[in-house]
Amino acid sequence: MTYFLDILDHNSQRIADTTDLGVDCESVVTEYSLNRLGQGANLSKDRLEEWSHDHKAFIAHGTKTVTLMDESRIASSRKAYQDLDMGHKKLAALFNVENKDMDHKVNLDSVIRWESKYLRGVNTLVANYQLERENIMSRFKLFVIGLAVSFLFLTYMSYVVIVRPMQAGFKKSLEEIIDQKTRLSALVDSTEELIWSVDRNGRLSMFNSAFETFYVNRYHEPPRLDMDINGMDCFRLHQAAYDKTLKNSSATISQEKIGQKVYESRLDPVVKNGQVIGCIIRRSDVTEREKVTDEIKKGREALMEAQEIANMGSWNWDMANDIIEWSDHLFTIFGQKKRDFVPRHETLKNLIHPEDRRAFDYAMGRCLKKRNRQHFDMVYRILANQQTRFVHQQGRIFHDGNGRPVRMAGTIQDVTEKVLSNQKIERQNKELRHFVNVISHNVRRPLSNLLALANLYEHGHHQENDFLLGHIQTSCEDLDSTIKDLNHSLTLKEVDANHFTDVEVDDIMDDVTALLQQEIQDSGAQLKVHSNRKTIKGIKSYYVNILYHLLSNAIIYSKPDETPQIKLSIKDHPDHVSIKVRDNGRGMKLTPENRKKIFDMYGRLSGKTSGKGLGLYLVRNQLEAMNGEIDVQSTPNKGTVFEIKMAKGLDEVYQEKDPLRNVNRSISQNTVV
């Protein structure tokens, strides 16, 4: 804008200057012409110099002015400047004749001719300047129009890009605020809680429908905004809480009990521009919550009592932060004070007996490394108040989404009395076995002599003596067999897994059928054997004895009028080997008492049988020695099924070495002792 105004101003000035030059030229020529005609004074030299000075200044600035014109007018403007300069020079030369005698020599026509050329140049420049002015004005108009259009476009774009989104956002925000306020108002009015607000002077500034209903029921008139509720009996209990909230700007909770109901009031400050201008109160019925809290408290107390009775405590280990949470009774078990002892993995290890720490680290490390072994089960010794105690710790590992162990939880029980009792029982068992060995040795020596003497007797000479000696010999043989079985059952307690081998199933069955050949032939029994395994881990003589007793019982207890049908199956399972002996014999009624008694020593269920009651007792002991178990299912007159389960991985179970292995094996088969 300033640029165009400057050009127009300069253009107007050049037009005025050019016009003035033309006027001055005409004036000088007129004065000279009148003087020549004798009608005026001589041409003033000052007048001529003034015109010449203005002309030279105009010509000096003329080149710059021409270059600013349009190209179509530059050539004519330059020609006009040349005419001006040429006319000025000629006229100045004519007018500067000082000698008056020479005036008659000056041709007036030459003056007029050069004046005309000078004026023609002036007119040409004025015309060009006027055209240039018109051109500048048209460009100025276009500029102004463009500027106006640009301003309108920018205004529109500003409205579209900035104002309208801001307006829409403001409108949306206003709608959201209104909607939120409506929802909040609906929520406040729909709740059963009493909600009201007071200012710093205790005047009511807001309340919900529940508060209005409560107020009407109590005072028989509706509440009003700006009413003073100070001193009202219903709100007198909150007066101290009001004052505290208004002073400290902090939430205050107070409880009151009315009849069987418990109410809780929460007071929150209302802050504006950093100043507390009032508080808002919410009163809730928390009767049910208090009941639940009391029940949780009672349950926790019952749990603590149960842990104290069981001499047990629970724990939770955050592995990432090494933070262990202990129940209160664990501090008692470990002889520590809760305020002085902080449970950590390392501090717990310091309480473990030095001889058991290595086993503890080994068991814990193996449990953490193996994903399939998520349970930790171990018995170890601790030092509690300078006393050695035994604890049984069990736990389970919890993993994150990437399979990394992050947490472990479990229980710890004081089993000192149990371990010491089992140790005492173990010592007594050893003493008992030693006693039985001594007694059996001392009894079998004279018994062998009696059998030897009975064999020396020649039968057939005295019938009564033959009968008596026959009974004596039979009784001695039964007694000798019983003593052997007792010794055999006692030796099963000391079996070593190093004796276990892969026993061929066919070899076992060959020995069993050889032993039962006479019984099978006499009874006509039909024996069917099916096996999907070629070998079984264990001791061959034990398997032979076990199957001999089970198959022999199936023949002995068969139905008198029915051929014994016996099926023996050996099947492989993922975690065990199953051996089943099924018959179609007489069966029996299995009560819980009978089920327990059938595998006990001398546990005959009927006095009608001729057995000693040691067969199934030996079967159970031999199976337990090989980490197996046996169960029985039977129905009267339909038959009996004995099922044996032999656990796999026997070498892992028995070859695991640990310093505490001999302390208490009976606590758990998975326990590291």
C-alpha positions in Angstrom: 0.0 0.0 0.0 2.8 2.4 0.9 4.7 1.5 -2.2 1.7 2.5 -4.5 1.1 5.7 -2.6 4.8 6.7 -2.9 4.8 6.0 -6.6 1.5 8.0 -7.1 2.9 10.9 -5.1 6.2 10.9 -7.1 4.3 10.7 -10.4 2.1 13.7 -9.4 5.2 15.6 -8.5 6.9 14.9 -11.9 3.7 16.0 -13.7 3.7 19.2 -11.8 7.4 19.8 -12.3 7.2 19.0 -16.1 4.2 21.4 -16.4 6.0 24.1 -14.5 9.0 23.8 -16.9 6.7 24.2 -19.9 5.1 27.2 -18.3 8.5 28.7 -17.5 9.7 28.0 -21.0 6.6 29.7 -22.5 7.1 32.6 -20.1 10.8 33.1 -21.0 10.1 32.8 -24.8 7.2 35.3 -24.5 9.3 37.8 -22.6 12.0 37.5 -25.2 9.6 37.7 -28.1 7.9 40.9 -26.7 11.3 42.4 -26.2 12.2 41.7 -29.8 9.1 43.3 -31.0 9.8 46.3 -28.8 6.9 45.8 -26.5 8.6 44.8 -23.3 11.7 45.0 -21.3 14.8 42.9 -21.9 14.9 39.3 -20.8 16.0 39.1 -17.2 19.2 37.0 -16.7 18.0 35.8 -13.3 14.8 34.6 -14.9 16.7 32.7 -17.5 19.1 31.1 -14.9 16.1 30.1 -12.7 14.5 28.3 -15.6 17.9 26.7 -16.6 18.5 25.5 -13.0 15.0 23.9 -12.8 15.5 22.3 -16.2 18.9 20.8 -15.3 17.5 19.4 -12.0 14.6 17.9 -13.9 16.8 16.4 -16.5 19.2 14.9 -13.9 16.4 13.1 -12.2 14.7 12.1 -15.4 16.7 8.9 -16.2 15.6 7.2 -12.9 12.0 8.2 -13.6 12.1 6.7 -17.1 13.3 3.3 -15.8 10.2 3.1 -13.5 7.8 3.5 -16.5 6.2 0.8 -18.6 8.4 -0.5 -21.4 6.0 0.7 -24.0 6.6 4.3 -22.9 10.3 4.3 -22.1 11.4 5.0 -25.7 9.0 8.0 -26.2 10.0 9.4 -22.8 13.7 9.2 -23.5 13.0 11.0 -26.9 11.0 13.7 -25.0 13.9 14.2 -22.6 16.3 14.5 -25.6 13.9 17.1 -27.1 13.7 19.0 -23.8 17.5 19.0 -23.4 18.1 20.0 -27.0 15.4 22.8 -27.0 16.8 24.1 -23.7 20.4 24.2 -25.0 19.3 26.0 -28.2 17.1 28.5 -26.4 19.7 29.1 -23.7 22.3 29.7 -26.4 19.9 32.2 -28.2 18.9 34.0 -24.9 22.4 34.3 -23.6 23.4 36.9 -26.3 24.7 39.8 -24.2 25.6 42.0 -27.0 22.4 43.8 -28.0 23.8 44.5 -31.3 23.7 40.9 -32.2 20.0 40.5 -31.3 19.0 41.4 -34.8 20.9 38.3 -36.0 18.7 35.9 -33.9 16.0 34.4 -35.9 12.7 34.5 -34.1 11.5 31.5 -36.0 14.3 29.5 -34.5 13.2 30.5 -31.1 9.6 29.4 -31.8 10.8 26.2 -33.4 12.9 25.2 -30.4 10.2 26.3 -28.0 7.8 24.1 -29.9 10.2 21.1 -29.6 10.7 21.9 -25.9 7.0 22.1 -25.3 6.4 18.9 -27.4 8.8 17.1 -25.1 7.0 18.5 -22.1 3.6 17.4 -23.4 5.0 14.0 -24.3 6.3 13.5 -20.7 3.1 14.8 -19.2 1.1 12.4 -21.3 3.4 9.5 -20.4 3.2 10.4 -16.7 -0.5 10.6 -16.9 -0.7 7.2 -18.7 1.7 5.8 -16.1 -0.5 7.3 -13.4 -3.6 5.6 -14.9 -1.7 2.3 -15.1 -0.6 2.6 -11.5 -4.1 3.5 -10.4 -5.5 0.4 -12.2 -2.7 -1.8 -10.6 -3.5 -0.1 -7.3 -7.2 -1.0 -7.7 -6.3 -4.6 -8.5 -4.0 -4.6 -5.5 -6.7 -3.3 -3.3 -9.2 -5.7 -4.7 -6.8 -8.6 -4.3 -6.0 -7.4 -0.8 -9.7 -7.3 0.0 -10.3 -10.7 -1.5 -7.3 -12.1 0.4 -8.6 -10.5 3.6 -12.0 -12.0 3.0 -10.5 -15.4 2.1 -8.2 -15.4 5.2 -11.2 -14.3 7.3 -13.2 -17.2 5.9 -10.4 -19.7 6.3 -9.8 -18.5 9.8 -13.5 -19.0 10.5 -13.4 -22.5 8.9 -10.1 -23.7 10.4 -10.1 -21.9 13.7 -13.3 -20.2 14.7 -15.8 -22.9 13.6 -13.8 -25.8 15.2 -13.5 -23.7 18.3 -17.1 -22.9 18.2 -18.0 -26.5 17.7 -15.6 -27.6 20.4 -17.0 -25.0 22.7 -20.5 -26.1 21.8 -19.6 -29.7 22.4 -17.9 -28.9 25.7 -20.9 -26.9 26.7 -23.2 -29.8 25.8 -20.9 -32.3 27.6 -20.9 -30.0 30.7 -24.6 -29.7 30.6 -24.9 -33.5 30.0 -22.5 -34.2 32.8 -24.2 -31.8 35.1 -27.6 -33.5 34.2 -26.1 -37.0 34.8 -24.4 -35.9 38.0 -27.7 -34.3 39.1 -29.6 -37.5 38.2 -26.9 -39.6 40.0 -27.0 -37.4 43.1 -30.8 -37.6 43.1 -31.0 -41.3 42.4 -28.8 -42.4 45.2 -30.1 -43.3 48.6 -27.3 -41.5 50.3 -27.9 -38.1 51.8 -25.9 -35.4 50.0 -25.9 -31.7 50.9 -23.6 -28.8 50.9 -23.1 -25.8 53.2 -21.1 -22.6 52.9 -18.7 -21.2 55.4 -21.6 -19.7 57.4 -23.4 -23.1 57.7 -26.1 -22.2 55.2 -27.5 -24.8 52.9 -26.3 -24.4 49.3 -27.3 -27.7 47.7 -29.1 -31.0 48.6 -30.4 -34.1 46.8 -33.8 -35.8 46.9 -32.8 -38.2 49.6 -31.8 -35.3 51.8 -35.1 -33.6 51.1 -37.1 -36.7 52.0 -35.1 -37.1 55.2 -35.6 -33.5 56.1 -39.4 -33.6 55.4 -39.8 -36.8 57.5 -37.9 -35.2 60.4 -39.1 -31.6 60.4 -42.4 -31.9 58.4 -41.4 -29.1 56.0 -39.2 -29.0 52.9 -35.7 -27.7 53.1 -34.8 -24.4 51.5 -31.6 -23.1 49.9 -29.7 -20.6 52.0 -31.4 -21.7 55.1 -29.2 -21.8 58.3 -28.8 -25.4 59.6 -26.4 -24.5 62.4 -27.7 -25.8 65.7 -30.3 -28.2 64.2 -30.3 -31.4 66.2 -29.9 -33.5 63.1 -26.7 -31.7 62.1 -25.3 -30.9 65.5 -23.1 -34.0 65.4 -21.4 -32.7 62.2 -20.6 -29.2 63.6 -17.1 -30.2 64.7 -16.5 -31.9 61.4 -17.7 -28.8 59.5 -15.3 -26.6 61.4 -12.4 -29.0 60.8 -13.0 -29.4 57.1 -13.4 -25.6 56.6 -10.2 -24.9 58.4 -7.9 -27.8 57.2 -9.3 -28.3 53.7 -9.2 -32.1 54.4 -11.8 -34.8 54.1 -13.3 -35.9 57.4 -15.1 -39.2 58.1 -17.4 -39.7 61.1 -19.6 -42.5 62.1 -22.8 -42.6 64.2 -25.1 -45.4 65.3 -28.8 -44.9 65.3 -30.6 -48.0 66.6 -29.4 -51.0 64.6 -28.1 -48.8 61.8 -24.6 -47.5 61.3 -24.1 -44.3 59.3 -20.9 -42.9 57.9 -20.5 -39.3 56.9 -17.8 -38.0 54.7 -17.1 -34.2 54.5 -15.0 -32.8 51.6 -14.1 -29.1 51.1 -15.4 -27.0 48.3 -12.5 -25.0 46.9 -12.7 -22.0 44.6 -9.7 -19.9 43.6 -7.6 -21.7 46.2 -10.0 -20.8 49.0 -12.4 -23.1 50.9 -15.9 -21.7 50.4 -17.8 -24.5 52.0 -18.0 -28.3 52.3 -20.1 -31.1 50.8 -21.4 -33.9 53.0 -22.4 -37.5 52.0 -24.0 -39.7 54.6 -24.2 -43.4 53.8 -25.7 -46.4 55.5 -22.8 -48.7 56.1 -24.5 -51.3 58.3 -24.0 -54.2 55.9 -20.4 -53.2 55.3 -19.7 -53.1 59.1 -21.2 -56.6 59.4 -19.0 -57.9 56.6 -16.0 -56.1 58.2 -16.8 -57.8 61.5 -17.2 -61.2 59.8 -13.8 -60.7 58.1 -12.3 -59.7 61.4 -13.8 -62.8 63.1 -12.7 -65.0 60.2 -9.2 -63.6 60.5 -9.2 -64.2 64.2 -10.5 -67.8 63.6 -7.7 -68.3 61.0 -5.1 -67.1 63.4 -6.5 -69.4 66.1 -6.5 -72.3 63.7 -2.9 -71.6 62.7 -1.9 -71.3 66.3 -3.6 -74.7 67.1 -2.1 -76.4 64.1 1.3 -74.7 64.9 1.3 -73.4 61.3 1.7 -70.1 59.5 1.2 -68.9 55.9 3.6 -66.9 53.8 3.8 -65.0 50.5 7.0 -64.2 48.6 7.2 -61.4 46.1 10.3 -62.6 44.2 10.9 -59.4 42.1 11.2 -57.2 45.2 12.2 -60.0 47.7 9.4 -59.1 50.0 8.0 -61.9 52.2 4.7 -61.5 54.1 4.4 -63.7 57.2 1.3 -64.5 59.2 1.7 -63.7 62.9 2.3 -67.2 64.1 5.3 -67.7 61.9 7.2 -65.2 64.0 6.4 -67.4 67.0 7.6 -70.6 65.2 10.9 -69.0 64.3 11.3 -67.3 67.7 11.3 -63.8 66.3 9.6 -60.5 67.3 7.4 -59.0 64.6 8.6 -55.5 65.2 12.3 -56.5 65.1 12.5 -59.1 62.3 11.9 -58.3 58.6 11.3 -61.5 56.5 13.6 -61.8 53.5 15.0 -64.7 51.6 18.5 -64.2 53.1 17.3 -63.5 56.6 15.2 -66.7 56.5 18.3 -68.7 55.4 20.1 -67.3 58.4 17.5 -69.0 60.6 18.0 -72.4 58.9 20.3 -74.9 60.5 23.8 -74.6 58.9 23.7 -78.2 57.9 20.4 -77.9 56.1 21.0 -74.6 54.1 22.7 -76.3 51.2 19.8 -78.8 50.8 17.3 -75.8 51.1 19.1 -73.9 48.3 19.3 -77.0 46.2 15.6 -77.8 46.5 14.5 -74.2 46.0 16.7 -73.8 42.9 15.5 -77.0 41.3 11.9 -76.0 42.0 12.4 -72.6 40.3 14.2 -74.0 37.3 11.7 -76.7 36.4 8.3 -75.5 35.0 6.7 -78.9 35.7 7.8 -78.9 39.3 5.8 -76.0 40.7 5.4 -77.2 44.2 8.0 -76.9 46.9 7.9 -79.4 49.7 10.7 -79.8 52.3 11.4 -80.5 55.9 14.4 -78.8 57.5 15.8 -77.7 60.8 15.7 -74.1 62.1 17.4 -72.4 65.1 14.7 -70.7 67.1 15.8 -69.1 70.4 18.9 -71.3 70.5 16.8 -74.4 70.0 16.8 -76.8 67.0 13.3 -77.3 65.6 11.9 -79.1 62.6 9.6 -77.3 60.2 7.7 -78.6 57.1 7.5 -76.0 54.4 5.2 -76.3 51.4 4.7 -73.8 48.6 3.6 -73.2 45.1 5.2 -71.0 42.4 3.2 -68.6 40.2 4.5 -67.5 36.8 3.8 -64.5 34.6 2.7 -64.6 31.0 6.3 -65.2 29.8 6.7 -68.2 32.1 9.0 -66.4 34.6 8.4 -67.1 38.3 7.2 -64.0 40.0 5.5 -65.1 43.2 5.5 -68.0 45.6 3.1 -68.8 48.5 2.6 -71.6 51.0 2.7 -72.7 54.6 5.2 -73.6 57.2 4.3 -76.0 60.1 6.3 -76.8 63.2 6.6 -80.6 63.0 9.3 -81.0 65.7 7.2 -83.3 67.8 6.1 -85.4 64.8 9.7 -85.8 63.6 11.0 -86.7 67.0 8.1 -89.1 67.5 8.9 -90.7 64.1 12.5 -91.0 65.0 11.5 -92.6 68.3 9.2 -95.0 66.4 12.0 -95.8 63.9 14.4 -96.6 66.8 11.7 -98.8 68.4 11.2 -100.6 65.0 14.9 -101.2 64.7 14.9 -102.6 68.2 11.8 -104.7 67.5 13.3 -106.1 64.3 16.5 -106.9 66.3 14.4 -108.5 69.0 12.4 -110.6 66.5 15.6 -111.7 64.8 17.0 -112.8 68.1 13.8 -114.6 69.1 13.3 -116.2 65.8 16.9 -117.4 65.8 16.6 -118.8 69.3 13.2 -120.4 68.5 14.2 -121.8 65.2 17.2 -123.7 66.6 15.1 -126.0 68.9 12.4 -126.0 66.3 14.8 -127.3 63.7 16.0 -130.0 66.2 12.3 -131.1 66.7 11.8 -131.3 63.0 15.0 -133.3 62.6 14.0 -135.7 65.4 10.5 -136.0 63.8 12.2 -137.0 60.6 14.2 -139.6 62.3 11.1 -141.4 63.6 10.1 -144.4 61.5 6.3 -144.4 60.9 4.2 -147.5 60.8 5.1 -149.2 64.0 2.7 -147.5 66.4 -0.5 -145.9 65.0 -1.1 -143.6 67.9 2.5 -142.4 67.9 2.4 -141.9 64.2 -0.7 -139.7 64.6 0.9 -137.6 67.4 4.2 -137.1 65.7 2.5 -136.2 62.4 0.6 -133.4 64.2 3.8 -132.3 65.9 5.7 -132.2 62.7 2.9 -130.2 60.9 2.8 -127.7 63.8 6.6 -127.3 63.7 6.6 -126.7 60.0 3.8 -124.1 60.3 5.6 -122.4 63.1 8.9 -122.4 61.0 7.0 -120.9 58.0 5.5 -118.2 60.2 8.9 -117.2 61.6 10.3 -117.1 58.1 7.5 -114.8 56.9 8.0 -112.5 59.9 11.7 -112.2 59.2 10.9 -111.6 55.5 8.4 -108.9 56.3 10.9 -107.2 58.5 13.6 -107.3 55.9 11.3 -105.4 53.5 11.8 -102.2 55.6 15.4 -102.1 54.7 15.2 -102.7 51.0 17.5 -100.5 48.8 16.6 -99.1 45.4 20.0 -100.3 44.2 18.5 -103.8 44.1 15.8 -102.7 41.5 16.3 -103.9 38.0 14.2 -104.1 34.8 12.4 -107.4 35.3 11.1 -109.3 32.3 7.3 -109.8 32.6 7.6 -113.2 30.8 10.1 -114.4 33.4 7.8 -113.4 36.2 4.9 -115.3 34.7 7.0 -118.4 34.0 7.9 -118.6 37.7 4.4 -117.9 38.9 2.7 -120.5 36.7 5.4 -123.0 37.7 4.5 -122.5 41.4 0.8 -122.6 40.6 0.9 -125.6 38.3 -0.6 -128.1 40.6 -3.4 -125.7 41.8 -4.3 -124.7 38.2 -4.4 -128.4 37.2 -6.5 -129.4 40.2 -9.1 -126.5 39.9 -9.1 -126.4 36.1 -8.6 -122.6 36.3 -8.3 -120.6 33.1 -5.6 -117.8 33.3 -5.5 -115.1 30.6 -2.5 -112.7 30.6 -2.4 -109.4 28.7 0.6 -107.0 28.9 1.7 -104.0 26.8 5.0 -103.8 28.7 8.0 -106.1 28.4 9.7 -105.1 31.7 8.8 -103.7 35.1 11.2 -101.9 37.4 11.6 -103.6 40.8 12.7 -106.9 42.4 11.8 -110.1 40.5 11.3 -112.3 43.6 8.8 -109.7 45.0 6.8 -109.6 41.9 6.7 -113.5 41.8 5.5 -113.6 45.4 2.9 -110.9 44.9 1.3 -112.4 41.8 1.6 -115.9 43.4 -0.5 -114.8 46.4 -3.1 -112.9 44.3 -3.5 -115.7 41.8 -3.5 -118.4 44.5 -6.3 -116.5 46.4 -8.3 -116.3 43.1 -8.2 -120.1 42.9 -8.8 -120.8 46.6 -11.8 -118.4 46.8 -13.4 -119.5 43.6 -17.0 -120.8 43.5 -17.4 -124.5 44.0 -19.7 -125.1 41.0 -17.9 -122.7 38.6 -14.6 -122.9 36.7 -12.2 -120.1 37.9 -11.8 -117.5 35.3 -8.7 -115.3 36.1 -7.5 -112.3 34.0 -4.1 -110.7 34.6 -3.5 -107.4 32.8 -0.4 -105.1 32.9 -0.9 -101.7 31.3 1.4 -98.7 30.9 0.2 -95.2 32.0 2.0 -91.9 31.9 2.9 -91.8 35.6 2.5 -95.4 36.7 2.2 -99.1 35.7 -1.1 -100.8 36.5 -1.4 -104.5 37.3 -4.9 -105.9 37.7 -5.9 -109.4 38.8 -9.6 -110.1 38.1 -11.5 -113.2 39.1 -15.1 -114.6 39.1 -14.9 -116.0 42.6 -17.0 -115.7 45.6 -16.2 -112.1 46.3 -16.7 -110.4 49.6 -18.5 -107.5 51.2 -16.0 -104.7 51.6 -16.9 -102.4 54.5 -14.4 -99.6 55.4 -13.3 -101.8 58.3 -12.8 -104.9 56.1 -10.9 -102.9 53.5 -8.4 -101.8 56.1 -8.2 -105.2 57.7 -7.6 -107.3 54.6 -4.0 -106.1 54.2 -3.1 -106.3 57.9 -1.1 -109.0 59.5 -3.3 -112.0 60.3 -6.1 -110.0 58.7 -8.4 -112.9 57.7 -12.0 -111.8 57.1 -13.4 -115.3 57.8 -12.4 -118.1 60.2 -13.4 -120.6 57.6 -10.2 -120.2 55.6 -7.1 -122.2 56.3 -4.6 -119.4 55.6 -2.4 -117.7 58.2 -3.5 -114.1 57.1 0.1 -113.1 56.1 -0.2 -113.4 52.3 -1.8 -110.0 51.6 0.2 -108.4 54.4 3.4 -109.5 52.7 2.0 -108.4 49.3 1.4 -104.9 50.7 4.8 -104.6 52.3 6.6 -105.8 49.2 4.7 -103.3 47.0 5.4 -100.4 49.5 9.1 -101.4 49.4 9.0 -100.9 45.6 7.1 -97.6 45.9 3.8 -99.2 44.9 0.3 -99.5 46.3 -2.6 -101.9 46.1 -6.4 -101.6 46.2 -9.2 -104.0 46.1 -12.8 -103.9 44.7 -15.1 -106.8 45.4 -18.8 -107.8 45.1 -20.3 -110.9 46.8 -20.8 -113.7 44.3 -19.5 -111.6 41.4 -15.8 -111.6 41.9 -12.8 -109.6 43.1 -10.4 -107.1 41.4 -7.0 -106.4 42.9 -5.3 -103.3 41.3 -1.6 -102.6 41.8 -0.1 -99.2 40.8 3.7 -99.0 40.5 4.9 -95.4 40.3 7.4 -94.5 37.6 10.7 -92.7 38.1 11.8 -94.9 41.0 15.5 -94.0 40.5 14.7 -90.3 40.8 12.7 -91.0 44.0 15.3 -93.1 45.7 18.5 -91.7 44.3 17.8 -88.2 45.3 20.4 -87.4 48.0 20.0 -84.9 50.8 21.5 -84.5 54.2 18.1 -84.9 56.0 16.9 -88.0 54.1 16.9 -90.3 57.2 15.2 -87.8 59.5 11.6 -88.4 58.5 10.7 -90.2 55.3 7.1 -90.9 56.4 6.1 -87.2 56.4 5.7 -87.1 52.6 7.0 -89.1 49.7 7.8 -85.9 48.0 9.5 -84.3 51.0 13.2 -83.6 50.9 14.4 -84.6 54.3 
